[in-house]
Amino acid sequence: MTKAYDLIVIGTGTAAMVASHRTASAGWKVAVIDYRPFGGTCALRGCDPKKMLITGAQVIDDIRRMSGRGIVAEDARIAWRDLMEFKRTFTGPVPSKQQKSYEASGIDTYRAAARFVSQNAVEVDGNRLEAKHILIATGARPVPLGFPGEEHLITNEEFLEMDELPNRIVLVGGGYIAAEFSHIAARAGAKVTVLQRGERMLMQFDADLVGGLMESFHRVGIDVRTKHVVESVEKNGSNFVVRANTKNGEQTFEADLVVHAAGRIPDFEHLNLQAAGIDRDEHGHLKLNEFLQSVSNPAVYAAGDAAAKGPPLTPVSSHDAKVVVGNLLEGNLHRPDYRGVPSVAFTIPPIAAVGMSEQRARESGRKFRVKSEKTSNWYTARRVAERVYGYKLLVEEGTEHILGAHLVGPHVDEVINIFGLAIRHGLTAADLKTTMFAYPTGASDIGDML
């Protein structure tokens, strides 16, 4: 059986949801396809459920920091199963809500894997679907690791569904997932080891601030091993042995659970892109033009993690989708603009960044000043007994534009948005310095920073 559409969207995450609903509202006949539960990574397997667990860990951390400072809660602990059930009150209803939302908008839904069979057609569960345009919004999947025993590792998705937390956990990798999951697990009572092949964790963030953040890892007993390249994982009964190559030779680590936290790549595994003539680059990414359109198949666009043009963040997925919809409805007139997109790792406390890194700013040849300080003696840090608190700001000489902002400490996940707004709209350091922020808050510290 063959069905015809104006637009086929592969995926049901943030980008897919935005694009399908907007084009359907414009009168297009639209279909969405996903072989997984409707909702995508952020709502079901990433941002939202992760933040639910971090909230529990944050409460425990608050209690421990304030112990001896007026707070007595000696028996406070995380009941892992109960916390997981609380998380499911948010994630559980998502697939059915999305399904109903699509149906209410007149969008056809398919729960199966999509496979290209020509430039304008996919096969889904024995049906051939053809369309004038196809949007790839399939998100990302864990990168293949290529060492013996990698099948023994669980993914972020499986971690976020565990009803019981093992005692000894090894995380392979040193990015967002490793940093955030290690803080959750350690505060829930697990002994956590992080094996990172690079020189430090969180390479996406400022090295000086990450160095300060490591105090919070050590405080809760997270064993961070940098320059440790995992060579194999062996199953030993109900346990695992992780072997890593280091400058001092091979080291082994025993664990009850090993977690893949070594990065993600666009998920094209089932798509059969060759059949549609969709070219990829040497990194496996889609070759797209400035309008997020395939350079080799003009019927195809991509958005979000599948496009891999901007940071792998939910707001970027939504932004990409709006760009694609504009180009579909009006012709190729719209280009993505990733200026001022903040990134946050939800460690405890969080670390945040927006704009240029110090290294990139120097490489650009611009003249700028750097103001950086560890501010654990400030009121906003002392009132919550948090020693990890600091910032680094880059301000261009002459224009006074904010080139980059890097923050670590309580509430920086919110404060960073002020700097994102400044970068996106060309506000100056003086503009921020003269703004009256509510006091006393993290935002009110901005006047002292600039």
VMD Tcl script that draws the C-alpha trace (Angstrom):
set ca {
  {0.00 0.00 0.00}
  {1.26 3.51 -0.88}
  {0.24 6.72 0.88}
  {1.19 10.24 -0.20}
  {2.04 13.18 2.05}
  {3.34 16.71 1.82}
  {5.79 16.02 4.67}
  {7.08 12.91 6.39}
  {8.84 13.47 9.71}
  {11.09 10.70 10.99}
  {11.28 10.97 14.77}
  {8.96 12.29 17.48}
  {11.26 14.40 19.64}
  {11.25 18.17 20.05}
  {12.23 19.01 16.44}
  {9.75 16.52 15.02}
  {6.90 17.76 17.18}
  {7.46 21.43 16.29}
  {7.83 20.79 12.55}
  {4.89 18.41 12.19}
  {2.40 20.55 14.09}
  {3.40 23.78 12.34}
  {3.16 22.31 8.86}
  {-0.11 20.56 9.69}
  {-1.49 23.90 10.89}
  {-0.54 25.34 7.50}
  {-2.76 22.74 5.82}
  {-0.10 20.19 4.88}
  {-0.76 16.47 5.00}
  {1.80 15.17 7.48}
  {2.98 11.82 8.83}
  {5.32 11.15 11.77}
  {7.24 7.92 12.22}
  {9.11 6.53 15.21}
  {10.11 3.00 16.12}
  {10.41 4.06 19.76}
  {7.77 5.44 22.15}
  {6.63 8.87 21.00}
  {8.31 11.74 22.80}
  {11.98 11.67 21.88}
  {15.13 11.82 23.97}
  {14.55 14.96 26.01}
  {11.13 14.05 27.37}
  {11.69 10.32 27.82}
  {15.38 9.40 27.90}
  {17.38 12.54 28.59}
  {16.85 16.05 29.92}
  {13.56 15.75 31.79}
  {13.98 12.39 33.57}
  {17.60 13.23 34.36}
  {16.55 16.49 35.97}
  {13.97 14.64 38.07}
  {16.69 12.45 39.56}
  {19.05 15.40 40.00}
  {16.38 17.17 42.04}
  {16.47 14.33 44.56}
  {20.25 14.41 44.66}
  {20.17 18.20 45.09}
  {17.91 17.94 48.13}
  {20.32 15.49 49.77}
  {23.25 17.76 48.98}
  {21.46 20.78 50.44}
  {20.83 18.88 53.67}
  {24.42 17.71 53.97}
  {25.88 21.14 53.30}
  {23.58 22.77 55.84}
  {24.23 20.14 58.51}
  {25.53 21.94 61.60}
  {24.12 25.20 60.25}
  {20.63 24.86 61.67}
  {19.50 21.80 59.71}
  {19.16 18.39 61.36}
  {18.05 15.50 59.17}
  {20.29 12.61 60.09}
  {18.21 9.95 58.35}
  {17.75 11.81 55.07}
  {18.51 9.57 52.09}
  {17.37 8.84 48.56}
  {14.86 6.00 48.24}
  {15.87 5.14 44.69}
  {12.80 3.15 43.69}
  {10.46 5.85 44.99}
  {12.43 8.58 43.22}
  {12.23 6.56 40.00}
  {8.48 6.18 40.39}
  {8.17 9.94 40.89}
  {10.11 10.42 37.66}
  {7.69 8.12 35.85}
  {4.74 10.31 36.81}
  {6.26 12.76 34.31}
  {7.62 10.44 31.64}
  {4.93 7.77 31.71}
  {2.09 9.81 30.17}
  {4.25 11.37 27.43}
  {3.85 8.81 24.60}
  {0.05 8.65 24.80}
  {-0.24 12.44 25.12}
  {1.92 12.90 22.04}
  {-0.06 10.31 20.10}
  {-3.33 12.08 20.93}
  {-1.81 15.46 20.08}
  {-0.77 14.26 16.62}
  {-4.14 12.70 15.98}
  {-5.95 15.86 17.08}
  {-3.92 17.82 14.52}
  {-4.76 15.38 11.74}
  {-1.22 13.99 11.60}
  {-0.87 10.31 10.68}
  {1.33 8.31 13.07}
  {3.40 5.19 12.48}
  {5.05 3.15 15.24}
  {7.78 1.33 13.32}
  {11.23 1.85 11.84}
  {11.44 3.95 8.68}
  {13.71 2.92 5.82}
  {14.37 5.00 2.71}
  {13.54 3.23 -0.54}
  {13.96 6.23 -2.88}
  {14.62 9.97 -2.76}
  {11.03 10.75 -1.77}
  {9.80 7.54 -0.17}
  {10.23 5.42 2.94}
  {9.02 1.98 3.83}
  {7.31 1.59 7.19}
  {5.99 -1.73 8.44}
  {5.32 -2.96 4.91}
  {3.77 0.32 3.74}
  {5.32 2.71 1.22}
  {5.00 6.38 2.19}
  {5.84 9.06 -0.35}
  {6.21 12.78 0.27}
  {7.27 16.02 -1.37}
  {9.57 16.61 1.61}
  {11.07 14.45 4.36}
  {12.49 15.73 7.64}
  {15.06 13.61 9.48}
  {14.70 14.34 13.20}
  {15.86 11.03 14.61}
  {18.00 12.37 17.44}
  {21.19 10.65 18.58}
  {22.38 7.32 19.92}
  {25.44 6.22 21.95}
  {28.62 6.18 19.91}
  {30.05 2.70 19.26}
  {33.04 2.15 21.54}
  {34.85 -0.57 19.63}
  {36.40 -2.48 22.52}
  {35.73 -6.07 23.64}
  {32.80 -6.34 26.01}
  {31.09 -3.07 25.07}
  {27.82 -5.02 24.97}
  {28.00 -5.22 28.76}
  {27.61 -1.44 29.15}
  {24.19 0.03 29.74}
  {23.13 3.31 28.11}
  {21.79 6.51 29.61}
  {18.29 5.27 28.78}
  {18.70 2.10 30.81}
  {20.25 4.00 33.72}
  {17.22 6.26 33.85}
  {14.92 3.22 34.17}
  {16.74 1.25 36.89}
  {14.57 0.28 39.85}
  {17.61 -0.63 41.95}
  {20.91 1.25 42.15}
  {23.99 -1.02 42.25}
  {26.69 -0.43 44.83}
  {29.68 0.00 42.49}
  {29.30 1.93 39.25}
  {31.90 2.72 36.58}
  {31.09 5.38 34.01}
  {33.05 5.25 30.76}
  {33.46 8.80 29.46}
  {33.80 12.28 30.88}
  {31.12 14.51 29.36}
  {27.62 15.55 30.37}
  {26.30 12.06 31.07}
  {29.26 10.97 33.17}
  {29.29 14.21 35.17}
  {25.56 14.32 35.86}
  {24.98 10.61 36.47}
  {27.98 10.38 38.80}
  {26.55 13.14 40.99}
  {23.15 11.45 41.10}
  {24.50 7.98 41.88}
  {27.02 9.11 44.48}
  {24.42 11.03 46.44}
  {22.15 8.01 46.27}
  {24.84 5.98 48.03}
  {26.77 4.28 45.19}
  {30.55 4.10 44.95}
  {31.25 5.81 41.61}
  {34.31 5.76 39.37}
  {34.63 7.84 36.21}
  {37.10 6.73 33.54}
  {37.85 9.56 31.11}
  {40.32 9.15 28.26}
  {41.00 12.91 28.06}
  {43.01 15.17 30.32}
  {39.94 16.41 32.16}
  {36.20 16.09 32.39}
  {33.65 18.31 30.67}
  {35.80 19.43 27.77}
  {32.90 21.61 26.55}
  {33.37 23.93 29.54}
  {36.09 26.29 30.74}
  {39.07 24.37 32.13}
  {39.56 26.69 35.12}
  {35.95 26.40 36.21}
  {35.90 22.64 35.68}
  {38.98 22.50 37.90}
  {37.03 24.26 40.63}
  {34.00 22.03 40.07}
  {36.09 18.92 40.75}
  {35.97 19.84 44.44}
  {32.29 18.86 44.40}
  {33.17 15.48 42.82}
  {35.74 14.79 45.51}
  {33.39 15.96 48.26}
  {30.96 13.11 47.59}
  {33.64 10.51 46.90}
  {33.43 10.30 43.10}
  {36.71 8.78 41.89}
  {37.60 10.59 38.67}
  {40.40 9.00 36.65}
  {41.56 11.04 33.66}
  {43.86 9.73 30.91}
  {42.31 6.31 31.40}
  {41.48 4.62 28.09}
  {39.11 1.71 28.55}
  {40.36 -1.34 26.65}
  {37.80 -3.98 27.60}
  {34.94 -4.94 29.90}
  {34.64 -8.53 31.07}
  {31.72 -10.15 32.82}
  {32.73 -12.04 35.95}
  {29.64 -13.75 37.35}
  {27.28 -10.95 38.31}
  {30.10 -8.41 38.32}
  {32.28 -6.74 35.70}
  {35.98 -6.08 35.33}
  {36.92 -2.92 33.45}
  {40.45 -2.75 32.07}
  {41.94 0.64 31.27}
  {45.24 1.71 29.74}
  {47.01 4.50 31.66}
  {50.41 6.14 31.66}
  {51.30 3.76 34.49}
  {50.21 0.68 32.59}
  {46.98 -1.31 32.75}
  {44.62 -0.83 35.66}
  {41.49 -2.80 36.49}
  {38.26 -1.72 38.15}
  {35.54 -3.98 39.49}
  {31.94 -2.89 39.15}
  {28.37 -4.04 39.54}
  {27.36 -1.78 36.66}
  {29.21 -0.12 33.77}
  {27.58 2.86 32.04}
  {28.24 4.18 28.53}
  {28.92 7.91 28.96}
  {31.35 8.42 26.09}
  {29.28 10.51 23.72}
  {26.50 10.25 21.16}
  {26.20 10.42 17.37}
  {23.25 11.12 15.02}
  {20.95 8.10 14.83}
  {20.75 6.97 11.20}
  {21.14 3.27 11.96}
  {17.93 2.04 10.32}
  {17.37 4.68 7.64}
  {19.21 3.28 4.60}
  {20.29 6.79 3.57}
  {22.07 5.53 0.45}
  {18.76 4.57 -1.15}
  {17.71 8.23 -0.99}
  {21.04 9.57 -2.24}
  {21.68 11.39 1.04}
  {25.40 12.15 1.35}
  {27.35 12.14 4.61}
  {30.73 13.61 5.52}
  {33.81 11.86 6.89}
  {32.35 12.07 10.41}
  {29.11 10.39 9.38}
  {27.09 13.62 9.60}
  {24.61 14.61 6.93}
  {25.94 17.03 4.35}
  {23.55 19.96 4.70}
  {23.47 23.43 3.20}
  {22.89 26.61 5.18}
  {19.14 25.99 5.12}
  {19.44 22.56 6.85}
  {18.68 20.88 3.53}
  {20.54 17.85 2.15}
  {23.03 18.97 -0.49}
  {22.48 15.77 -2.49}
  {18.72 15.28 -2.06}
  {16.78 18.58 -1.94}
  {13.63 16.80 -0.76}
  {15.30 16.05 2.58}
  {15.93 18.36 5.54}
  {17.29 17.62 9.00}
  {16.91 19.20 12.44}
  {18.26 18.84 15.96}
  {20.84 16.18 16.81}
  {20.31 14.57 13.40}
  {21.43 17.80 11.72}
  {24.40 18.20 14.10}
  {24.81 21.86 13.12}
  {24.35 23.46 16.52}
  {24.96 22.33 20.10}
  {23.11 19.07 20.98}
  {20.49 20.85 23.07}
  {16.69 20.82 23.14}
  {16.29 24.54 22.36}
  {18.48 24.01 19.29}
  {16.19 21.20 18.10}
  {13.18 23.49 18.41}
  {15.03 26.34 16.66}
  {16.13 24.06 13.81}
  {12.57 22.85 13.32}
  {11.26 26.40 13.03}
  {13.97 27.17 10.45}
  {13.06 24.09 8.42}
  {9.34 24.87 8.55}
  {10.01 28.41 7.36}
  {12.01 27.06 4.43}
  {9.37 24.47 3.56}
  {6.53 26.98 3.59}
  {8.31 30.01 2.12}
  {11.27 28.61 0.19}
  {14.85 28.60 1.42}
  {14.98 31.96 3.17}
  {15.81 30.98 6.75}
  {19.14 30.00 8.30}
  {19.79 28.77 11.84}
  {21.29 31.26 14.28}
  {23.04 29.65 17.24}
  {24.35 32.84 18.86}
  {23.80 33.00 22.58}
  {22.76 29.37 23.13}
  {23.74 28.44 26.70}
  {24.99 25.00 27.72}
  {24.61 23.58 31.21}
  {25.90 20.44 32.88}
  {23.57 19.71 35.79}
  {26.20 18.65 38.26}
  {25.80 19.77 41.87}
  {26.37 22.66 41.69}
  {25.84 23.17 37.94}
  {28.35 24.58 35.47}
  {27.24 26.76 32.54}
  {28.67 28.47 29.48}
  {27.55 30.66 26.60}
  {29.42 32.31 23.76}
  {33.13 31.99 23.10}
  {35.62 30.08 25.18}
  {38.76 31.96 26.19}
  {40.81 29.91 23.71}
  {38.43 30.55 20.83}
  {38.32 34.27 21.62}
  {42.13 34.44 21.51}
  {42.23 32.53 18.24}
  {39.75 35.01 16.76}
  {42.28 37.82 17.14}
  {39.87 40.04 19.04}
  {41.01 42.28 21.84}
  {39.15 41.51 25.04}
  {39.52 41.54 28.79}
  {39.01 38.59 31.06}
  {37.54 38.88 34.50}
  {37.69 35.67 36.49}
  {37.31 34.94 40.17}
  {36.50 32.20 42.61}
  {33.72 33.70 44.72}
  {32.99 31.18 47.47}
  {33.23 34.07 49.96}
  {30.29 35.91 48.40}
  {26.99 35.99 50.22}
  {25.15 34.03 47.51}
  {27.58 31.15 48.03}
  {27.94 31.38 51.80}
  {24.20 31.41 52.51}
  {23.91 27.91 51.00}
  {27.30 26.73 52.35}
  {28.61 26.08 48.85}
  {32.34 26.51 48.27}
  {32.18 25.86 44.53}
  {31.24 29.22 43.05}
  {33.03 31.26 40.42}
  {32.94 32.88 37.01}
  {34.93 33.93 33.96}
  {33.69 36.68 31.64}
  {35.11 37.79 28.29}
  {34.31 41.38 27.27}
  {35.42 42.81 23.93}
  {37.48 45.98 24.13}
  {35.90 48.93 22.36}
  {32.42 47.50 21.74}
  {32.02 46.24 25.33}
  {30.08 43.27 23.92}
  {29.98 40.07 25.96}
  {31.98 37.49 24.02}
  {31.62 34.65 26.49}
  {30.37 33.87 29.98}
  {31.38 30.86 32.06}
  {29.82 30.23 35.46}
  {29.86 27.53 38.13}
  {27.86 27.44 41.33}
  {24.30 27.50 42.69}
  {21.63 28.70 40.21}
  {24.05 29.38 37.34}
  {21.76 27.27 35.16}
  {19.34 30.21 35.35}
  {21.81 33.11 35.52}
  {23.57 32.01 32.31}
  {20.43 32.88 30.34}
  {21.00 36.57 31.08}
  {24.35 36.38 29.32}
  {22.82 34.38 26.49}
  {20.29 37.18 25.98}
  {23.10 39.76 26.02}
  {25.12 37.89 23.39}
  {22.15 37.22 21.11}
  {20.92 40.82 21.18}
  {24.24 42.68 21.33}
  {23.88 44.05 24.86}
  {27.03 45.47 26.42}
  {28.69 44.97 29.77}
  {27.43 48.44 30.70}
  {23.86 47.42 29.82}
  {24.07 44.53 32.25}
  {25.93 46.48 34.90}
  {23.19 49.11 35.09}
  {20.35 46.57 35.16}
  {18.53 46.33 38.49}
  {18.47 42.65 39.35}
  {16.47 41.25 42.26}
  {18.66 41.11 45.37}
  {20.11 38.99 46.88}
  {20.29 36.42 44.08}
  {22.89 34.93 41.77}
  {21.77 37.39 39.09}
  {22.46 40.34 41.37}
  {26.10 39.27 41.48}
  {26.40 40.27 37.82}
  {27.01 43.89 38.77}
  {30.09 42.82 40.73}
  {31.28 40.54 37.94}
  {31.48 43.19 35.19}
}
mol new
graphics top color blue
foreach p $ca { graphics top sphere $p radius 0.5 }
foreach p [lrange $ca 0 end-1] q [lrange $ca 1 end] { graphics top cylinder $p $q radius 0.2 }
display resetview
